[in-house]
Each structure stands twice: as C-alpha cells, then as structure tokens.
Amino acid sequence: MLIAKESGTYYTPLRTVEFMCDYVAAHQKKPSTILEPSAGDGRFIFALQKRGYGNSYTAIEYDSEKIPLLRERIEQKSTHIFENDFLEFAQQSKRVYDLIIGNPPYISIKNMKKSFLQEARDLCESLSLPTSLVKNSWVAFILGSMRVLAPGGAIFFVLPVEFLQVQYAEVLRNFLEKHFNTIQILTFKEKMFPKIEQNTCLVFLTNQEKNTPYILYRQYKTLSGAIVLHESQIKRNKPLKKWTNAVLSDSDIDLLRRLADYYPHINTLVTSTPGIVTGANKVFILNHKEVAKYKCEKFVKPIISKASTIRCSFAIDHNLVRELSDAGEKIYFLDLNGIKEIDLPRELRLYLQEAGRIKRNNIEIRNSYKCSRRNPWYAVPVTKSGDAVFFKRYDSLPRICVKLRDIYTTDIAYNLMFKENIDPASFVFSFYNSLTLAYCEFLGRYYGGGVSELIPKEFKQLPIPYQNVEPEDIQKLARMLQNHASLENILNFVDARTLGSLVGKSDILRLRAIRNRLMVRRL
C-alpha cells in the first residue's frame, strides 16, 4: 500500500462523512448517478447507500491493495468499481455524474508521479488554465470532476483551507465562480482531522435554477451540525479574491473598499525589500558567547531573526540589541563577504569547516541549495537595510518598528525605505489604526495554528492614513506598546489622530468588528 505522503491518503473521519452525506441529502435533489473519485474503503458510497440516496454509484481507486476492502464494504449490484487513476478515467469517461463527493488526495507537486503531473497539466491546458496551477493533486481532482459533472450536478469535497486563500489557486477560484452559481463553504470549530495538522473545510459547488450567484460561508460548532456559529453570503462582491473573506457580508466589503479609497496605499509611500536569507540561521547567526569563542567580533552585524524577540518595541535600536545580547539571544550575523579564508581567525575557520559538514536531510549544509551557489559557501549576500521593518507573520497584532540601518533582519521581515518627506516614526504610528489592521486580515492568509501572513504584494496594497505625528504622540504610543496597553486604547489613540477627520465613529466601530470577525476564522 502506498504511504500517506505519496498517496495523500488520510481516511476521512466517519463524523465528517456522516455530516457530508446528511448535508447533501438535505440540500441537493436526489441524484441518479454518484461518483467517489478517490474511494479508499468506499465510506462515502457506503454512507449514501445506507441512506438510499442515489441509484447508481461509481468508485475509483488507484491503490490495488484497497480494492478488496472496497468490494467487501459497499453494495455492488448498483456500484461500478474501477482500479484506475482518476484523471485518466475523467479524460476517457463518456458518463457524467449528478454528484461527485469525497476527499481528494493532497499530494504536493514534489511528491507527484510524473505521469500524474503531466495528466494534470494536460487537463489544465484543455480548460485554458495555466499549468502552473497544479501545485497539489486536489487541484487536478477538482478539474477532473468538472469534466464528468452532469449539468445541474454538484461537487462536494473536503479541501484544505489553503484552497480558499492561496495566491496560486486564485485563478481556480475565479474559474469556479464562472461555472457555479452556488458556492458553499462549510467550516467547523471542531477539527475534521484531529490527528493531523492540516486545516480543512468543506466546499459544495452546484448550479441552482434561477439563482443569483452567491458564496455562502457557514461555521458550525461541531460536526453534528446542530449549532451554527456564523453565516454570511457574498453576492455583489464577486469574484471574491479570497473565499475566506466570505465570512464578511457585502456591506462589510463595501465599507472596507470605500474607506480605503480615502487613503494612499503603502507602496506609494515606501519601497520594500526582504531581509537577509542565510540558508542556515543556526550556522550564521550567533550569540555573544559564540562570537567571543570564534573571535569574530569584527565580522558580525546585529540582526533580528525572530519576531518574538522584539516583543512590544516601537523601535529597534542598539539598546534593544544589547538587551537581547545580554539575554543570550542569537543576535549577531556573520558577514564574511569579500573576506579570504586565510584572513579569518583560526577558531572561526574551524567552526565553519565543522558547521559546513552538518547534514540536513542527508545533505551537508555547504552543499545545500543556497549555500552551494555562493563562493565561498559561507558568504551570505547582505540585502539593503531599511529605516523601518514589517514582520510578515504575526498572531494577534502585526509588528512594525522603526529601525536603525546598521541593524539587519532575516527574511522574516520587509525592510522599508521611505520616499521623500515621509517620516518613519510617523508611518509606524499611523499603521496602528482600525482600517489598516482590518485590511491586514482582509488581504492576508493564515496557516495552521492561526498565524497570519502578508506576502509583499499584499503588504504594499494596505491603505494607511499617514499623518505627520508630533514627537510626544509617538513617544506616548511607544510607551503604550511597551506597557502592554489594551488594543482598544491603542486604537482609540491612533484612530483619533489618523482616521478621525474622515471616518465617523460608527464606521470605526464597524472596522473593528470586521477585523475581529476575520480574526475568528484563524484563531
């Protein structure tokens, strides 16, 4: 039997199967033909047969070792079982199906078989979609299902939450919005797959007669489906760039867009570059004891490599660097560009020789992808440092700080260089307002554990009500951050000095509610 990593096989928990079968029976007229494209042990077809839902069933399973269990479990008189690759089946089948249901495999492109990858790319081309869309096997299963879907039929899949928001799948989401007038996204407070980290959701796609196209977002407390925690619909703001934002209403999105038009986007005020990519932080970033041990004081630069180390600082300066150094943090970056090996202290040479032989994934660090392309392997390119930094990943509150240019960051942050007449401290102050923070949630994407991220393009699109701020107000905000003031107090203070002249109190309160609703999705 194929291992899970290669086959993408994680059997769907029976609670999820039961919920999906009950849901489709309640929301879709009884189909004649049903297809389970990655059948495994046939638990979806078994559950539907038990309900008497459907007349004819087709089960596709690629793994030959699962076929006997599949035949044993499901009623076979009304079921066709094929040991086949689903994409090949979808390309050749002359039959169409009223309902396609299941949990497609999640196989990343690096673990795909070449034949499957080529079939998936051919499928994209046949639908006039870019072949670069195929980053995971679930993409191909969605497209393959569309090829064998009957008019008025439905697709109901367990999909990763990343499908709703990642940039590469945006073209697929737009494609689906053109082909289905009814899109329903179902999420749960309870984890559907308790034993794995993958965040998942249910996506139901169909066409309802004479229906205004919409995207529905519904969150249940548990898989029992008894308690609905939230429900919303998007009709006007389609196509929706990220389906995770269907947690909002049309009027919420209208408000965000209207207020954003009042203010400049960040990319009109700053240019940004990512921080330093070392390829091996544990080797190239040292603490003060290691610096002394390897006698490399004149070869290091201060660097921030973990966002958590800056805590609630408004500014990254040499006082903070000293505090972190005294606490034993790894805060010193080895900059060996242009230095001949013979000119290095003996202790440092021995350290680099030993560190270079350390293996990661059975590859010596000096021969790893990034290090092997340098000459010598330990000469890490130094990117431009900025007057402020934005840390691209965050939990509850984005982190942005003014910074001295002789202090660097790794690629955990974007370094900001300001255009003429833009004051870095005023910019950082202005960032902490209700509109910009709501847009961080609206434009960003989130991962397992609830961590949010803004990629460079998204960060640059943030609206910011930039104002030149008095030094005493900047100092007050710095103290509030340092003293862990409540976010409400911080927003009241900053909003009054940035949004207050154009945005009314009621709209400011709505912005905060929107941000909170968006955050609930991920935390």
N, C-alpha and C positions, 0 to 999 in steps of 0.2 A: 504493500500500500504506500502511496506517495506520502511523504512527510508534510505537515501542515504548511511549512514555509514555502514548499514547492507547489503544493496544490491549492493553497489558500483555503484549506478546509478547516472550518471550525463549525461543528454542527450547531444549528440554531436551537437554542433552549426551547423546550416544549411550551413554556409560558408565552414566548414570542409567537410561536407557530399558532397556538390556540387563539391568541389575540388577533393575528392577521386573518385567520380563516373566519372568525366571527365578524370582523370588520368588513371584509369584502362581501360576505353574505348579506350584511345589512346595507351596504352602500352600492352594490352593483347587481343588476338583474342577473338571474341565474344563467350562467354561460353554458353553451353546449360543449365547447372544447376547452381543455385546460392543459397548459404546458408547465412543467417544472424543469428549467433548463440545466440545473446543476443539482440533481436529485439526491445524491448521497444515499441515505437509507429510506428516502421517499416519505419523509414525515409530513410534508405539506400535502401531498396527494392523499396519504392515509387519513389525515385530519379532514380533508374535504370530502372524501368518500364516506367517512363516518357521519358527516352531516347531510349526505345525499345531495351535495352541491356540485352540479356538473353532470354531464352524460358520458363524455369520452375524455380520457386522460393520456398524456404523453410524458414520459420521464426520460431525460437524457442524463447519462452518467459516463464520465470519461474513464474512471478508475475501475478496471475489470474486477478487482477484488471486492468491490462494493455491490456488484450486480446480484450475487446470490441473496444477500440480505434484502435488497430492494425487491426481488421477486417474492421472497418469503413474506414481506411485510404488507404489500399492497394487493388489493383485489385485482386480478389480472385479466378477467374477462373483458373489462372495459378499458384496459390500460395497455398502451404500446410502450415497451421499454427498449431503448436504444443505447448500446455501448458505443458512444461516439463523442467526438469533440463538438461542442455546441455551435461554434462558429461555422464549422464545416456543415453541420446539419442545417443551420439557418440559411446558408448560402444555397443549399440544394433543395430544401423543402418546398413542396408545392402546396402544402397545407398551411392554413392560418388558424390562429387561436384567439378565443374570446377573452381568455385570462391567462397571463403569464405571471407566475408567482414564485417567490423563492428568495434564497440568499446566495447571490453570485459569489464566486471565489474572489478574494482580494490578493492578487499576485502582482508585486511591483515589477516594473519593466526589467530590472536586473535579474529577476528570477524566472522570467517568462521563457518558455521554449521558443526557439527561433521560428518554428513553423506557426505557432500561435500568434506571435508578434506580427508576422507577415500577413496572416489572415486578418488580424485586427486592422492593420494599416490598409489592406485592400478594401475592407469594409468601410473605413473612413472615406477613402477615395470615391467609392461607389455612391456615397451620400454627400459628396462635395464638402467634406470636412477635412481639416488638416490632420495629417498622420501624426503630428506632434501631440495630438490629443491623447494618444494611447500611452498613458503613464502607469495604468493599472488595469488589471483584467476586468474589473467591474464596468469600466467604460465600454469595453467591447461587448459585454453581455447586455448592456442597455441597448446598444445599437443593433446587435443581432436580434434582440427581442422585437425591435421595431420592424424588422424585415418580415417577421412571421406573425405580426399582430393583425387581427381582423379589424375592419372598420367598426368603430364604436367599442372596441375591446379595451382592456385595461392591463397595465403592468403594475405589479405590486412587489417591491423589492426591499430587502434590508440593505442599506447602503451606509458607507462611512460618512460621518458628519462633514468630512473634508469636501465631499462632493458638493455640498451646499455653498461653499465659500472659496475654494482654492482658485487661483487665477487661471490655471491651465484648463479647468473644467467650465470656465465661463462660456466658452463657445458651445459646449454641450448643453448647458442650461438654456442658452438662447435658442438653440435648435429645438429643444423640448418644448419651450414656450410657444414656438411657432406651430408645433404639431399637436399639442394637447391644450384644450381649453380649461381643463380641470387638473390642478396640481395640488396634492395634499401632502403636507409634511407633518409627520407624527413623531413626537419625542416623548421621553419619559424621565421623570426624576430617578426612578429605579433603573439600574443598569441592565440592558438587554443581555449583555455578555459579561457576567460577573467575574469570570476567570481570566479575561484578557483586558488590556488597556485601551483597545480600540473603541472610540466613541462612535456609536451608530444611531441611525434613525430609520424610520420607515418612509418610503416615498411611493405615493399612489398616483398614477398617471392615467387619465382617460379623457374622453370627449363626451360631454353631456349635451343632449339636444337643446338648442336654443338657449344656451347658457352663456352669460357674459364671462369671458375668460378671467380666471382668478387663481391666486395662490393662497391656499389656506395653511396656517400654521397652528397646530394644536399640541399642547403639552398635557400629558396625563401624569398623575402622581405615581401610579403603578401600572403594571401590565394587566391588571384586572380590568382597566378601562372605566372603573366606576367613578373616579373623580377627575374632572378636567380642571387643571390649574390655570390655563390660559388659552384663549383662542382669538385669532385675528385673521383678516383677509386683506390681500392686496389686489386691487382691480385697476386703479388709474396708473400706478407707477410701475408699469410693465413695459419692456422687460426689466426684471429686477436683477441688478448686477450680482448681488449675493442673496441667495434664498434664505440664509439665516436671518436676514433683515425682515422677513415676512412676520417676525414676532411683533413688528410695529404695525400701525394702521396707515392707510393712505394719508390721513390728515397729519400724522406724525412726520411722515417723509416730506409732505408738502411744507411743513413748518421748517424742517431742517434745511431744505433747499432754498426756501425764501430768505431765511436769516443768513445763510452762507453767502448769498449774493451781495450782502451789505459790506463784506469784508474781503481783504486780499487773501489769496492762498499763500501758504508758506513758501512755495517755490518762487514767488515774486519778491520775497524779502531776503532769502538766503540761497546759497548753494551748499550742497552737502556731499560728503564723501564717507565711505565706510571706514572703520578703524583698521588697525593692523591685523593681518591674517598670518599667524605664526606657523600654523600647521602642526604645532606641538607645544601648547602653552606650558605644560608641565616641564618641558626642557628649557624653554626660552624665557620664562618669567620666574624670577627668584625672589626669595625673602632676604632680609638684610643679613642674616647669618650665612646664607649661601653665597651672597655677594662677597662677604669677608673671606669665606673659606676658599673661594676660587680666585680671590684677589682681582676682581673685575670691576672695581668701583668706577673706573674711568670709561667703562664700556657699557654702562647701563643708563636707561632713561626711565623716569617714573611712568607707570602705566596702570590704568584701571581695566581689569579683566573680568570682574564680576560686579553686576549692577547692585547686588546686595551690600557691597562694601561701602557704597556712598550713602547708604541709609536715607535720611531725610535732608540731605545737604542741598542748599541753594547753589553753592559754589564749590568747585573742585580746585583747591589751591594747595600750596606747599604745607600749610598747617595740617590739612587733611591727610596728605601723603605721609607726613611724619607720624601722625596718629596711627595710620594703618601699618606703617613700617614697625613702629614700636609694639603693635599688637601681633606682629609676626606674619602679617599678610604678605602674599606674593605680590609685590608691587613694583618690581624692577625688571625691565625688559632688556635683554641682551641685544644690543645693536652692534653687530660686527661687520657692517657693510664697509668695504674698502680696506679691511684690516687683514694683513697677511698672517697666516697661521704662525709663522716664526716669531711674530711680534706679540703674540698672546702669552700671558703668564703660563708657566708650566702647569699649574693647577687647573687652569681653565681648559688648556689643551686636553689634558687627561679626562676632564669632565665631559667635554664634547665627544671625545672618542668613545667613552663608555655609553653616553646617552644615545649616540648615533646608532649603536648596536642593539638598543632596546627594541623588542618586537611588538608590533600591534597588528593583530590579525595575521600573524606569521610573516610580516614584512618589517624589516628594520626601518626605524624612523628616518634614517638618512636616505633610504631608498623609497620612501613613501611618495605619493603623487606630488605634493607641493615641494617637499624638501629636495627631491631628486632633480627638480627643474631649476634649482639655484646653483650658482657657482661662486663660492663653495656652498654646500647644502645648508649651512647654518647662517648664511647671510640673508636675514629676513627683510624684505622690502619694507621701507617705512613710508606710510601714507601721510598725506597732509593733515596736520592737526588744526582744530578749529577753536573759535572763541566761546563755543558752547557745544554741548553734546546732548543728543536724544537717545535714550536706551530703547532699542526697538522692541524688546519684550518686557512685559510687565504683568503684575497680577491685578491689584485693585486700582492703582493710580499710576499713570505714566510718569517716568522720571526724566526730567530735563534740567540741566545745570549750566551755569556759566563756567568757563574753564580757562586756565592759563594755557598758552600754546605750547609750552615746553613740557606739558603733561599729556600723555597719549592715552588712547583706549585701543582695545582689540575691536574686532568686528561685531561686538555686542552693541555698538553704538554708532550713530551717524554724527560725524563732525560737521559743525555748521560754520560757514564763513558768511559774514553779513555784508549786504550791499550798502552803498553809501548812505549815511545818515540813519542807519538802523543800529540802535544801542542794544548790545547783547543782553544786559541785565533787564532792560525794559521788555525785550522779546520774551525772555524766560518768565518774567512776571505776567505778561499778557497771556501766556499759554494756559495758565491755570484758571480758565473761565468755563462756564457751563456749556457754551456752544462747542468750543474746541474739544473738550473732554467727551462730549456726546459724539462728536464726529470720529474721535479715536475708536470708539466702539462700533460706529456705523461702518467705517471703512476697513477696520482691521479684521483679522481672522484669529481663531483661537484653536488651542491644541488640548490634548489630554491633560488633566489637572487644572484646566481653566486658564492657562497662561495665554495672554493675547499678544499679537504681533502686528506691527505695521511694516510692510515692505517699503523700500524707498519711494516708489510711485505713490503709494497711499499716504505716506507721511507728507510728501510735497503737496498733496491735494487738500490738506487740512486747512479750513478757514481759521484765521486768527485776527481778533480785533486789536491789532497792535496799537499801543499808545506810548508816547514818551512819558515815563513814570518818574515821579520825584524820588530822590535817593532815600528819603525817610520811609516812603511806602515800600520800596524794595527791601530795605532793612527790616521792616515790620514783617513782610512775607517770609523772609529768611528765618526770622525768629519763630514765626508760626509753624513753619515746616520742621524746624529743629526741635520745637517743643511739642510736636505731635498734636497740633491743633486739629479739631474736627474738620472734615472736608466741607461740611456746611458753612463753618465760619470762614474757611479759606475762600470758598466760592462767593460768599456774601461780600467779602472784602474786595476780591479781584473783579467780580462782576460789576460792582458799583463804579469802578474806575475804568472799565473797558466796554462793557455792553450797555451800561445804564443809559447812555444818551440816545440809543436807537432801539433798544429792546425793552418792552414793558415787563413788569414783574410777573404777570401771568404767563407770558411766553418763557421767561427764565425758569419758572417752576416746571413748566412742561418739558423744557430741555433736560432738567434734572431727572424728571420721571422717565423720559425716553432713555437716558443713559442707564438708569437703574434697570429698566426692562431689558435693555440689550446685555447688561452685565449678568443678569439672572440666567441667560442662556448658557453661560460658560462656567459660572462659579457654583 
